[in-house]
């Protein structure tokens, strides 16, 4: 997609006032990468926990989780892109968390939008093969639906970055599914960590069904992040 067409798409699916004020606040806040998920880990992940991360990305959340669980815990990261998996391994060495964090070059569930390199050589893990854990993080570009639909484990806490523009189900499917599985939603934010209420979460999810970059007036930006705890 050309830059001009991309800009037009963002303008088309954003409320102009929300886009203007939200983008300004987002930039002025110097939003950190994956801060929504990072903040959720700080609230829910404990020393000694077993954490599973599906979609390792740039490794920010893996480092956060590893430092929270400490030497008595573990973090397993599944990343489909070969270059991203290699960078994650290097990052673990640099951050001295290799004894805590294990990187798997693998795709979990369907490969809807795998980036970070080639996934042709990646292993495939079915949702019902995800290992038991205390905290599960899903940042897997649309695959969150099939994983939540088919997984058999019941972690104490589940953190999900939601990508409605990458799945056909209703934008609220993920939150509804978490409740159906017996989880209480305790945290909702934009990608940047700006916390949002139920109305703003609905707005962010609904608008991002057509466009992956949506801003709210308070600076929250898609994709939305939610976290639930088992009741």
C-alpha angles and dihedrals in degrees: 000000000000119000091246093051091046091052090048091052091052091049092047097055100037127081102244096228092047091046094050099044094033094052091047092051092044092054095042091052091058088228114217123227113273093351091153092061092038091055091048090054091051089056100042112022117088139192110280095021124143107230128192118196119192108196109025098194113170093346099247094124093043091055090047093050093045092053091048097049094043127191093319092059137057140221123203116192124195114199125172101196113084096214092047091049090052092050090049091054091050091047092053090054092048093049092045093236099116089111090058104032126062120192119211119193093217144121116229115208120338119354098233102153110357113172134167095078139316120337096188092104095040120116117242121233120190117223091247089057095061106122121247113270144162096233127025123193121197118195097147108134102250099333089099089089097058092040093053090043096052109025118115101197123090110208120194089243135018124198117194133184103205124218108185092172088065100052135054098222124097112288089243093053095104096052091043090050093050090053090047089054091053101263126137115217106236102163136038127171146144121263088270095055097257102146118233136192126235094272093052091044090054090048093049094047095045095048093045091059088085101030132029095215113064126156130200123207093253091059098261112142134194140289094069121219124213132178129198133190126210113255 
